[in-house]
Amino acid sequence: MEIYTLTISFPYDEDDIPWSKTIEVKEDFRLFELHEYIQYLVEFDNDHMFEFYVDRNPRNLRNAVSENMRLNEIYPLTGYKLYYLFDFGDSWIFQIKKSRKKRNANKNTIYPVLIESTGINPDQYPDYEE
């Protein structure tokens, strides 16, 4: 079974603070499972609706895809990117990039697995000073 290396990041960040998580998952990983794993990685409360999109940029997300789809049903993407929108009010938008490098599953590894982390997790409910 093929392993996908995915880098999850913010497509734009007004604070210019880089943040990303690079993970390895099996090619048949469902988008709902990816949602749950992203929630775990970013340490959010997982208390809002979410949706995945395949589109050209994060500003006009229109092409929603089912959370039941597997990654190998989506990739490869030509000219498009995969986006994850969490919390339709606060609009946490994550971009998910797949590495082109092909890898086979290691029988001694339990997937998904975090392989690289950059930056500090965002605060889901920041305390804004008035």
N, CA, C and O atoms as a GROMACS GRO file, in nm:
protein
  520
    1MET      N    1   0.085  -0.118   0.000
    1MET     CA    2   0.000   0.000   0.000
    1MET      C    3   0.089   0.124   0.000
    1MET      O    4   0.190   0.130   0.070
    2GLU      N    5   0.048   0.222  -0.080
    2GLU     CA    6   0.125   0.345  -0.090
    2GLU      C    7   0.097   0.436   0.029
    2GLU      O    8  -0.014   0.440   0.082
    3ILE      N    9   0.200   0.508   0.069
    3ILE     CA   10   0.191   0.607   0.177
    3ILE      C   11   0.199   0.745   0.115
    3ILE      O   12   0.286   0.773   0.031
    4TYR      N   13   0.108   0.833   0.156
    4TYR     CA   14   0.108   0.971   0.111
    4TYR      C   15   0.171   1.058   0.219
    4TYR      O   16   0.139   1.045   0.338
    5THR      N   17   0.260   1.145   0.178
    5THR     CA   18   0.317   1.246   0.267
    5THR      C   19   0.242   1.375   0.240
    5THR      O   20   0.248   1.430   0.130
    6LEU      N   21   0.171   1.424   0.343
    6LEU     CA   22   0.089   1.544   0.330
    6LEU      C   23   0.144   1.655   0.419
    6LEU      O   24   0.180   1.632   0.534
    7THR      N   25   0.149   1.776   0.365
    7THR     CA   26   0.186   1.892   0.444
    7THR      C   27   0.062   1.979   0.458
    7THR      O   28   0.003   2.023   0.360
    8ILE      N   29   0.025   2.003   0.583
    8ILE     CA   30  -0.094   2.081   0.617
    8ILE      C   31  -0.046   2.218   0.664
    8ILE      O   32   0.038   2.228   0.753
    9SER      N   33  -0.099   2.324   0.603
    9SER     CA   34  -0.055   2.459   0.639
    9SER      C   35  -0.170   2.556   0.614
    9SER      O   36  -0.276   2.518   0.565
   10PHE      N   37  -0.146   2.680   0.650
   10PHE     CA   38  -0.242   2.786   0.620
   10PHE      C   39  -0.203   2.843   0.484
   10PHE      O   40  -0.086   2.875   0.463
   11PRO      N   41  -0.298   2.858   0.391
   11PRO     CA   42  -0.262   2.910   0.259
   11PRO      C   43  -0.218   3.056   0.263
   11PRO      O   44  -0.146   3.101   0.174
   12TYR      N   45  -0.260   3.128   0.362
   12TYR     CA   46  -0.213   3.265   0.384
   12TYR      C   47  -0.231   3.293   0.532
   12TYR      O   48  -0.322   3.242   0.596
   13ASP      N   49  -0.142   3.375   0.584
   13ASP     CA   50  -0.145   3.404   0.727
   13ASP      C   51  -0.106   3.549   0.747
   13ASP      O   52   0.007   3.589   0.717
   14GLU      N   53  -0.199   3.629   0.796
   14GLU     CA   54  -0.172   3.772   0.812
   14GLU      C   55  -0.062   3.802   0.913
   14GLU      O   56  -0.004   3.911   0.911
   15ASP      N   57  -0.034   3.709   1.001
   15ASP     CA   58   0.070   3.732   1.101
   15ASP      C   59   0.209   3.690   1.051
   15ASP      O   60   0.309   3.715   1.119
   16ASP      N   61   0.216   3.628   0.934
   16ASP     CA   62   0.342   3.580   0.877
   16ASP      C   63   0.417   3.488   0.972
   16ASP      O   64   0.540   3.488   0.973
   17ILE      N   65   0.345   3.411   1.051
   17ILE     CA   66   0.407   3.314   1.140
   17ILE      C   67   0.388   3.177   1.074
   17ILE      O   68   0.276   3.126   1.070
   18PRO      N   69   0.496   3.117   1.024
   18PRO     CA   70   0.480   2.990   0.956
   18PRO      C   71   0.432   2.880   1.050
   18PRO      O   72   0.478   2.867   1.163
   19TRP      N   73   0.338   2.801   1.001
   19TRP     CA   74   0.285   2.688   1.075
   19TRP      C   75   0.257   2.577   0.975
   19TRP      O   76   0.193   2.600   0.873
   20SER      N   77   0.304   2.459   1.005
   20SER     CA   78   0.272   2.344   0.920
   20SER      C   79   0.293   2.215   0.997
   20SER      O   80   0.368   2.208   1.094
   21LYS      N   81   0.223   2.113   0.950
   21LYS     CA   82   0.238   1.978   1.002
   21LYS      C   83   0.254   1.887   0.881
   21LYS      O   84   0.174   1.894   0.788
   22THR      N   85   0.355   1.803   0.882
   22THR     CA   86   0.374   1.706   0.776
   22THR      C   87   0.348   1.568   0.834
   22THR      O   88   0.405   1.528   0.935
   23ILE      N   89   0.259   1.496   0.765
   23ILE     CA   90   0.216   1.366   0.815
   23ILE      C   91   0.229   1.262   0.705
   23ILE      O   92   0.237   1.294   0.586
   24GLU      N   93   0.230   1.137   0.748
   24GLU     CA   94   0.223   1.025   0.655
   24GLU      C   95   0.096   0.948   0.685
   24GLU      O   96   0.066   0.918   0.801
   25VAL      N   97   0.021   0.916   0.578
   25VAL     CA   98  -0.104   0.843   0.591
   25VAL      C   99  -0.111   0.739   0.479
   25VAL      O  100  -0.044   0.752   0.377
   26LYS      N  101  -0.192   0.639   0.500
   26LYS     CA  102  -0.213   0.540   0.394
   26LYS      C  103  -0.299   0.600   0.285
   26LYS      O  104  -0.382   0.688   0.311
   27GLU      N  105  -0.280   0.555   0.163
   27GLU     CA  106  -0.350   0.611   0.048
   27GLU      C  107  -0.502   0.598   0.057
   27GLU      O  108  -0.574   0.673  -0.009
   28ASP      N  109  -0.552   0.504   0.138
   28ASP     CA  110  -0.697   0.486   0.149
   28ASP      C  111  -0.757   0.559   0.270
   28ASP      O  112  -0.869   0.531   0.310
   29PHE      N  113  -0.681   0.652   0.326
   29PHE     CA  114  -0.726   0.734   0.438
   29PHE      C  115  -0.845   0.817   0.393
   29PHE      O  116  -0.839   0.884   0.290
   30ARG      N  117  -0.953   0.814   0.469
   30ARG     CA  118  -1.074   0.891   0.434
   30ARG      C  119  -1.058   1.036   0.481
   30ARG      O  120  -0.986   1.065   0.576
   31LEU      N  121  -1.128   1.125   0.412
   31LEU     CA  122  -1.121   1.267   0.450
   31LEU      C  123  -1.174   1.289   0.591
   31LEU      O  124  -1.123   1.376   0.662
   32PHE      N  125  -1.275   1.213   0.633
   32PHE     CA  126  -1.323   1.228   0.770
   32PHE      C  127  -1.213   1.194   0.870
   32PHE      O  128  -1.199   1.261   0.972
   33GLU      N  129  -1.135   1.092   0.841
   33GLU     CA  130  -1.022   1.056   0.928
   33GLU      C  131  -0.917   1.166   0.927
   33GLU      O  132  -0.856   1.196   1.030
   34LEU      N  133  -0.896   1.226   0.810
   34LEU     CA  134  -0.802   1.339   0.801
   34LEU      C  135  -0.850   1.456   0.885
   34LEU      O  136  -0.772   1.520   0.954
   35HIS      N  137  -0.980   1.484   0.879
   35HIS     CA  138  -1.039   1.589   0.963
   35HIS      C  139  -1.007   1.563   1.110
   35HIS      O  140  -0.959   1.652   1.180
   36GLU      N  141  -1.034   1.442   1.156
   36GLU     CA  142  -1.009   1.409   1.297
   36GLU      C  143  -0.862   1.421   1.333
   36GLU      O  144  -0.828   1.466   1.442
   37TYR      N  145  -0.774   1.380   1.243
   37TYR     CA  146  -0.631   1.388   1.272
   37TYR      C  147  -0.583   1.532   1.274
   37TYR      O  148  -0.500   1.568   1.358
   38ILE      N  149  -0.632   1.614   1.184
   38ILE     CA  150  -0.596   1.757   1.186
   38ILE      C  151  -0.644   1.819   1.316
   38ILE      O  152  -0.570   1.897   1.378
   39GLN      N  153  -0.764   1.787   1.360
   39GLN     CA  154  -0.815   1.839   1.487
   39GLN      C  155  -0.723   1.800   1.602
   39GLN      O  156  -0.694   1.881   1.690
   40TYR      N  157  -0.679   1.676   1.601
   40TYR     CA  158  -0.587   1.628   1.703
   40TYR      C  159  -0.454   1.705   1.698
   40TYR      O  160  -0.403   1.749   1.801
   41LEU      N  161  -0.399   1.723   1.578
   41LEU     CA  162  -0.270   1.791   1.562
   41LEU      C  163  -0.275   1.937   1.603
   41LEU      O  164  -0.182   1.988   1.666
   42VAL      N  165  -0.384   2.006   1.568
   42VAL     CA  166  -0.394   2.149   1.594
   42VAL      C  167  -0.451   2.177   1.733
   42VAL      O  168  -0.450   2.291   1.780
   43GLU      N  169  -0.500   2.071   1.798
   43GLU     CA  170  -0.554   2.078   1.934
   43GLU      C  171  -0.677   2.169   1.942
   43GLU      O  172  -0.691   2.246   2.037
   44PHE      N  173  -0.765   2.159   1.842
   44PHE     CA  174  -0.892   2.229   1.845
   44PHE      C  175  -0.996   2.143   1.916
   44PHE      O  176  -0.973   2.025   1.940
   45ASP      N  177  -1.110   2.204   1.950
   45ASP     CA  178  -1.215   2.133   2.023
   45ASP      C  179  -1.302   2.044   1.935
   45ASP      O  180  -1.382   1.967   1.988
   46ASN      N  181  -1.290   2.053   1.804
   46ASN     CA  182  -1.370   1.973   1.711
   46ASN      C  183  -1.519   1.991   1.738
   46ASN      O  184  -1.594   1.894   1.744
   47ASP      N  185  -1.559   2.116   1.754
   47ASP     CA  186  -1.697   2.146   1.791
   47ASP      C  187  -1.770   2.230   1.686
   47ASP      O  188  -1.867   2.299   1.717
   48HIS      N  189  -1.724   2.223   1.562
   48HIS     CA  190  -1.786   2.299   1.454
   48HIS      C  191  -1.794   2.214   1.328
   48HIS      O  192  -1.730   2.109   1.317
   49MET      N  193  -1.874   2.261   1.233
   49MET     CA  194  -1.885   2.193   1.105
   49MET      C  195  -1.758   2.213   1.024
   49MET      O  196  -1.680   2.305   1.051
   50PHE      N  197  -1.738   2.127   0.925
   50PHE     CA  198  -1.619   2.135   0.840
   50PHE      C  199  -1.654   2.085   0.701
   50PHE      O  200  -1.758   2.022   0.680
   51GLU      N  201  -1.565   2.113   0.607
   51GLU     CA  202  -1.583   2.065   0.471
   51GLU      C  203  -1.448   2.065   0.402
   51GLU      O  204  -1.361   2.146   0.433
   52PHE      N  205  -1.432   1.973   0.307
   52PHE     CA  206  -1.312   1.968   0.223
   52PHE      C  207  -1.350   2.018   0.085
   52PHE      O  208  -1.462   1.998   0.038
   53TYR      N  209  -1.254   2.085   0.020
   53TYR     CA  210  -1.275   2.142  -0.112
   53TYR      C  211  -1.156   2.111  -0.200
   53TYR      O  212  -1.042   2.105  -0.153
   54VAL      N  213  -1.182   2.090  -0.328
   54VAL     CA  214  -1.079   2.084  -0.428
   54VAL      C  215  -1.101   2.206  -0.517
   54VAL      O  216  -1.203   2.218  -0.584
   55ASP      N  217  -1.004   2.297  -0.515
   55ASP     CA  218  -1.020   2.422  -0.589
   55ASP      C  219  -0.885   2.479  -0.626
   55ASP      O  220  -0.781   2.426  -0.585
   56ARG      N  221  -0.886   2.587  -0.703
   56ARG     CA  222  -0.760   2.649  -0.747
   56ARG      C  223  -0.698   2.739  -0.641
   56ARG      O  224  -0.575   2.748  -0.633
   57ASN      N  225  -0.781   2.804  -0.558
   57ASN     CA  226  -0.727   2.890  -0.452
   57ASN      C  227  -0.826   2.893  -0.336
   57ASN      O  228  -0.942   2.856  -0.352
   58PRO      N  229  -0.782   2.937  -0.219
   58PRO     CA  230  -0.867   2.932  -0.100
   58PRO      C  231  -0.971   3.043  -0.091
   58PRO      O  232  -1.052   3.043   0.002
   59ARG      N  233  -0.971   3.136  -0.182
   59ARG     CA  234  -1.064   3.250  -0.174
   59ARG      C  235  -1.202   3.219  -0.230
   59ARG      O  236  -1.300   3.286  -0.194
   60ASN      N  237  -1.212   3.121  -0.318
   60ASN     CA  238  -1.340   3.089  -0.380
   60ASN      C  239  -1.370   2.939  -0.368
   60ASN      O  240  -1.378   2.869  -0.470
   61LEU      N  241  -1.384   2.890  -0.248
   61LEU     CA  242  -1.406   2.747  -0.228
   61LEU      C  243  -1.548   2.711  -0.268
   61LEU      O  244  -1.645   2.748  -0.201
   62ARG      N  245  -1.561   2.637  -0.378
   62ARG     CA  246  -1.693   2.600  -0.429
   62ARG      C  247  -1.708   2.450  -0.453
   62ARG      O  248  -1.820   2.399  -0.451
   63ASN      N  249  -1.599   2.381  -0.475
   63ASN     CA  250  -1.604   2.241  -0.516
   63ASN      C  251  -1.584   2.149  -0.396
   63ASN      O  252  -1.477   2.091  -0.376
   64ALA      N  253  -1.690   2.136  -0.316
   64ALA     CA  254  -1.683   2.052  -0.196
   64ALA      C  255  -1.675   1.905  -0.236
   64ALA      O  256  -1.733   1.863  -0.337
   65VAL      N  257  -1.603   1.828  -0.155
   65VAL     CA  258  -1.593   1.683  -0.176
   65VAL      C  259  -1.639   1.613  -0.049
   65VAL      O  260  -1.625   1.666   0.061
   66SER      N  261  -1.693   1.495  -0.065
   66SER     CA  262  -1.748   1.419   0.046
   66SER      C  263  -1.640   1.378   0.146
   66SER      O  264  -1.529   1.340   0.107
   67GLU      N  265  -1.674   1.386   0.273
   67GLU     CA  266  -1.582   1.343   0.378
   67GLU      C  267  -1.558   1.193   0.375
   67GLU      O  268  -1.467   1.143   0.441
   68ASN      N  269  -1.639   1.119   0.299
   68ASN     CA  270  -1.622   0.975   0.287
   68ASN      C  271  -1.523   0.935   0.178
   68ASN      O  272  -1.488   0.817   0.166
   69MET      N  273  -1.478   1.031   0.098
   69MET     CA  274  -1.382   1.001  -0.009
   69MET      C  275  -1.248   0.964   0.052
   69MET      O  276  -1.208   1.013   0.158
   70ARG      N  277  -1.180   0.877  -0.019
   70ARG     CA  278  -1.044   0.838   0.020
   70ARG      C  279  -0.944   0.926  -0.056
   70ARG      O  280  -0.973   0.976  -0.164
   71LEU      N  281  -0.826   0.944   0.004
   71LEU     CA  282  -0.725   1.029  -0.059
   71LEU      C  283  -0.688   0.980  -0.199
   71LEU      O  284  -0.665   1.061  -0.289
   72ASN      N  285  -0.683   0.847  -0.218
   72ASN     CA  286  -0.646   0.796  -0.350
   72ASN      C  287  -0.757   0.814  -0.454
   72ASN      O  288  -0.736   0.785  -0.572
   73GLU      N  289  -0.873   0.860  -0.412
   73GLU     CA  290  -0.980   0.897  -0.505
   73GLU      C  291  -0.969   1.044  -0.546
   73GLU      O  292  -1.031   1.086  -0.643
   74ILE      N  293  -0.890   1.120  -0.472
   74ILE     CA  294  -0.874   1.263  -0.498
   74ILE      C  295  -0.744   1.292  -0.572
   74ILE      O  296  -0.742   1.368  -0.669
   75TYR      N  297  -0.636   1.230  -0.527
   75TYR     CA  298  -0.505   1.254  -0.589
   75TYR      C  299  -0.483   1.158  -0.703
   75TYR      O  300  -0.529   1.044  -0.698
   76PRO      N  301  -0.413   1.204  -0.809
   76PRO     CA  302  -0.343   1.331  -0.822
   76PRO      C  303  -0.437   1.444  -0.862
   76PRO      O  304  -0.538   1.423  -0.930
   77LEU      N  305  -0.402   1.563  -0.818
   77LEU     CA  306  -0.476   1.685  -0.854
   77LEU      C  307  -0.391   1.764  -0.954
   77LEU      O  308  -0.274   1.790  -0.929
   78THR      N  309  -0.450   1.800  -1.065
   78THR     CA  310  -0.378   1.878  -1.165
   78THR      C  311  -0.442   2.016  -1.173
   78THR      O  312  -0.556   2.032  -1.215
   79GLY      N  313  -0.365   2.116  -1.131
   79GLY     CA  314  -0.414   2.253  -1.135
   79GLY      C  315  -0.504   2.290  -1.018
   79GLY      O  316  -0.552   2.403  -1.010
   80TYR      N  317  -0.528   2.197  -0.928
   80TYR     CA  318  -0.614   2.220  -0.812
   80TYR      C  319  -0.540   2.184  -0.685
   80TYR      O  320  -0.436   2.118  -0.688
   81LYS      N  321  -0.596   2.228  -0.572
   81LYS     CA  322  -0.539   2.196  -0.441
   81LYS      C  323  -0.652   2.148  -0.351
   81LYS      O  324  -0.769   2.176  -0.376
   82LEU      N  325  -0.615   2.076  -0.247
   82LEU     CA  326  -0.712   2.029  -0.148
   82LEU      C  327  -0.710   2.125  -0.030
   82LEU      O  328  -0.604   2.160   0.024
   83TYR      N  329  -0.830   2.169   0.010
   83TYR     CA  330  -0.845   2.260   0.124
   83TYR      C  331  -0.941   2.199   0.225
   83TYR      O  332  -1.033   2.125   0.191
   84TYR      N  333  -0.916   2.232   0.351
   84TYR     CA  334  -0.999   2.189   0.463
   84TYR      C  335  -1.047   2.313   0.535
   84TYR      O  336  -0.967   2.391   0.586
   85LEU      N  337  -1.178   2.333   0.539
   85LEU     CA  338  -1.238   2.448   0.607
   85LEU      C  339  -1.304   2.398   0.734
   85LEU      O  340  -1.391   2.311   0.730
   86PHE      N  341  -1.262   2.452   0.847
   86PHE     CA  342  -1.318   2.416   0.976
   86PHE      C  343  -1.379   2.541   1.039
   86PHE      O  344  -1.316   2.647   1.039
   87ASP      N  345  -1.499   2.528   1.092
   87ASP     CA  346  -1.570   2.637   1.160
   87ASP      C  347  -1.608   2.745   1.058
   87ASP      O  348  -1.530   2.836   1.030
   88PHE      N  349  -1.728   2.733   1.004
   88PHE     CA  350  -1.775   2.824   0.900
   88PHE      C  351  -1.784   2.969   0.946
   88PHE      O  352  -1.788   3.060   0.864
   89GLY      N  353  -1.788   2.992   1.078
   89GLY     CA  354  -1.791   3.129   1.130
   89GLY      C  355  -1.652   3.190   1.134
   89GLY      O  356  -1.631   3.300   1.082
   90ASP      N  357  -1.557   3.119   1.195
   90ASP     CA  358  -1.421   3.171   1.205
   90ASP      C  359  -1.337   3.138   1.082
   90ASP      O  360  -1.232   3.199   1.061
   91SER      N  361  -1.382   3.045   1.001
   91SER     CA  362  -1.318   3.011   0.873
   91SER      C  363  -1.170   2.976   0.886
   91SER      O  364  -1.083   3.044   0.830
   92TRP      N  365  -1.142   2.870   0.958
   92TRP     CA  366  -1.006   2.818   0.963
   92TRP      C  367  -0.984   2.740   0.834
   92TRP      O  368  -1.043   2.633   0.816
   93ILE      N  369  -0.900   2.792   0.745
   93ILE     CA  370  -0.874   2.727   0.616
   93ILE      C  371  -0.733   2.670   0.617
   93ILE      O  372  -0.635   2.742   0.642
   94PHE      N  373  -0.724   2.542   0.590
   94PHE     CA  374  -0.597   2.472   0.582
   94PHE      C  375  -0.577   2.422   0.439
   94PHE      O  376  -0.672   2.379   0.374
   95GLN      N  377  -0.454   2.429   0.392
   95GLN     CA  378  -0.420   2.375   0.261
   95GLN      C  379  -0.347   2.244   0.283
   95GLN      O  380  -0.263   2.233   0.373
   96ILE      N  381  -0.377   2.145   0.202
   96ILE     CA  382  -0.316   2.013   0.217
   96ILE      C  383  -0.244   1.980   0.086
   96ILE      O  384  -0.306   1.962  -0.018
   97LYS      N  385  -0.111   1.971   0.094
   97LYS     CA  386  -0.029   1.940  -0.023
   97LYS      C  387   0.026   1.799  -0.010
   97LYS      O  388   0.072   1.759   0.097
   98LYS      N  389   0.020   1.726  -0.119
   98LYS     CA  390   0.074   1.591  -0.123
   98LYS      C  391   0.210   1.594  -0.191
   98LYS      O  392   0.228   1.654  -0.296
   99SER      N  393   0.306   1.528  -0.128
   99SER     CA  394   0.439   1.515  -0.187
   99SER      C  395   0.431   1.423  -0.308
   99SER      O  396   0.350   1.331  -0.312
  100ARG      N  397   0.514   1.448  -0.407
  100ARG     CA  398   0.518   1.362  -0.526
  100ARG      C  399   0.597   1.235  -0.503
  100ARG      O  400   0.587   1.140  -0.582
  101LYS      N  401   0.674   1.232  -0.396
  101LYS     CA  402   0.757   1.116  -0.366
  101LYS      C  403   0.669   0.996  -0.333
  101LYS      O  404   0.578   1.006  -0.251
  102LYS      N  405   0.696   0.882  -0.396
  102LYS     CA  406   0.618   0.760  -0.369
  102LYS      C  407   0.689   0.677  -0.264
  102LYS      O  408   0.811   0.658  -0.267
  103ARG      N  409   0.608   0.628  -0.170
  103ARG     CA  410   0.661   0.544  -0.062
  103ARG      C  411   0.565   0.430  -0.037
  103ARG      O  412   0.445   0.443  -0.059
  104ASN      N  413   0.618   0.319   0.008
  104ASN     CA  414   0.535   0.205   0.046
  104ASN      C  415   0.524   0.202   0.198
  104ASN      O  416   0.613   0.249   0.269
  105ALA      N  417   0.416   0.144   0.245
  105ALA     CA  418   0.392   0.136   0.390
  105ALA      C  419   0.500   0.050   0.457
  105ALA      O  420   0.544  -0.051   0.403
  106ASN      N  421   0.539   0.094   0.575
  106ASN     CA  422   0.631   0.018   0.658
  106ASN      C  423   0.545  -0.064   0.754
  106ASN      O  424   0.463  -0.007   0.827
  107LYS      N  425   0.562  -0.193   0.755
  107LYS     CA  426   0.475  -0.278   0.838
  107LYS      C  427   0.493  -0.254   0.987
  107LYS      O  428   0.409  -0.296   1.066
  108ASN      N  429   0.601  -0.187   1.027
  108ASN     CA  430   0.625  -0.159   1.169
  108ASN      C  431   0.574  -0.020   1.211
  108ASN      O  432   0.590   0.018   1.327
  109THR      N  433   0.513   0.054   1.119
  109THR     CA  434   0.466   0.189   1.148
  109THR      C  435   0.314   0.188   1.158
  109THR      O  436   0.245   0.126   1.078
  110ILE      N  437   0.264   0.258   1.259
  110ILE     CA  438   0.119   0.275   1.274
  110ILE      C  439   0.085   0.412   1.215
  110ILE      O  440   0.132   0.515   1.263
  111TYR      N  441   0.003   0.412   1.112
  111TYR     CA  442  -0.037   0.534   1.043
  111TYR      C  443  -0.173   0.580   1.092
  111TYR      O  444  -0.255   0.496   1.129
  112PRO      N  445  -0.199   0.710   1.094
  112PRO     CA  446  -0.116   0.822   1.049
  112PRO      C  447  -0.005   0.852   1.150
  112PRO      O  448  -0.013   0.815   1.267
  113VAL      N  449   0.098   0.920   1.100
  113VAL     CA  450   0.209   0.956   1.185
  113VAL      C  451   0.256   1.098   1.149
  113VAL      O  452   0.264   1.134   1.032
  114LEU      N  453   0.285   1.177   1.252
  114LEU     CA  454   0.340   1.311   1.235
  114LEU      C  455   0.489   1.297   1.214
  114LEU      O  456   0.558   1.236   1.296
  115ILE      N  457   0.542   1.355   1.104
  115ILE     CA  458   0.685   1.343   1.079
  115ILE      C  459   0.760   1.476   1.089
  115ILE      O  460   0.882   1.478   1.102
  116GLU      N  461   0.685   1.588   1.082
  116GLU     CA  462   0.750   1.719   1.096
  116GLU      C  463   0.648   1.822   1.141
  116GLU      O  464   0.531   1.818   1.102
  117SER      N  465   0.694   1.914   1.226
  117SER     CA  466   0.606   2.018   1.277
  117SER      C  467   0.681   2.151   1.279
  117SER      O  468   0.796   2.157   1.324
  118THR      N  469   0.616   2.256   1.229
  118THR     CA  470   0.675   2.390   1.226
  118THR      C  471   0.579   2.487   1.292
  118THR      O  472   0.459   2.484   1.265
  119GLY      N  473   0.631   2.573   1.378
  119GLY     CA  474   0.550   2.678   1.438
  119GLY      C  475   0.469   2.630   1.557
  119GLY      O  476   0.475   2.514   1.598
  120ILE      N  477   0.394   2.724   1.612
  120ILE     CA  478   0.310   2.700   1.729
  120ILE      C  479   0.166   2.690   1.684
  120ILE      O  480   0.122   2.768   1.600
  121ASN      N  481   0.092   2.596   1.740
  121ASN     CA  482  -0.048   2.579   1.704
  121ASN      C  483  -0.125   2.709   1.726
  121ASN      O  484  -0.102   2.779   1.824
  122PRO      N  485  -0.217   2.740   1.635
  122PRO     CA  486  -0.301   2.858   1.654
  122PRO      C  487  -0.397   2.836   1.770
  122PRO      O  488  -0.429   2.722   1.804
  123ASP      N  489  -0.442   2.944   1.828
  123ASP     CA  490  -0.538   2.938   1.936
  123ASP      C  491  -0.678   2.942   1.876
  123ASP      O  492  -0.714   3.040   1.811
  124GLN      N  493  -0.756   2.837   1.896
  124GLN     CA  494  -0.889   2.831   1.837
  124GLN      C  495  -0.978   2.946   1.886
  124GLN      O  496  -1.052   3.004   1.807
  125TYR      N  497  -0.969   2.978   2.011
  125TYR     CA  498  -1.051   3.086   2.070
  125TYR      C  499  -0.959   3.186   2.139
  125TYR      O  500  -0.949   3.186   2.261
  126PRO      N  501  -0.892   3.271   2.060
  126PRO     CA  502  -0.798   3.366   2.123
  126PRO      C  503  -0.870   3.468   2.209
  126PRO      O  504  -0.983   3.507   2.179
  127ASP      N  505  -0.805   3.509   2.315
  127ASP     CA  506  -0.860   3.614   2.401
  127ASP      C  507  -0.820   3.749   2.343
  127ASP      O  508  -0.706   3.792   2.354
  128TYR      N  509  -0.917   3.814   2.280
  128TYR     CA  510  -0.890   3.946   2.222
  128TYR      C  511  -0.907   4.053   2.330
  128TYR      O  512  -1.006   4.057   2.402
  129GLU      N  513  -0.807   4.141   2.338
  129GLU     CA  514  -0.817   4.253   2.432
  129GLU      C  515  -0.894   4.365   2.365
  129GLU      O  516  -0.876   4.390   2.246
  130GLU      N  517  -0.977   4.429   2.438
  130GLU     CA  518  -1.060   4.535   2.381
  130GLU      C  519  -0.987   4.667   2.377
  130GLU      O  520  -1.042   4.768   2.332
   0.00000   0.00000   0.00000
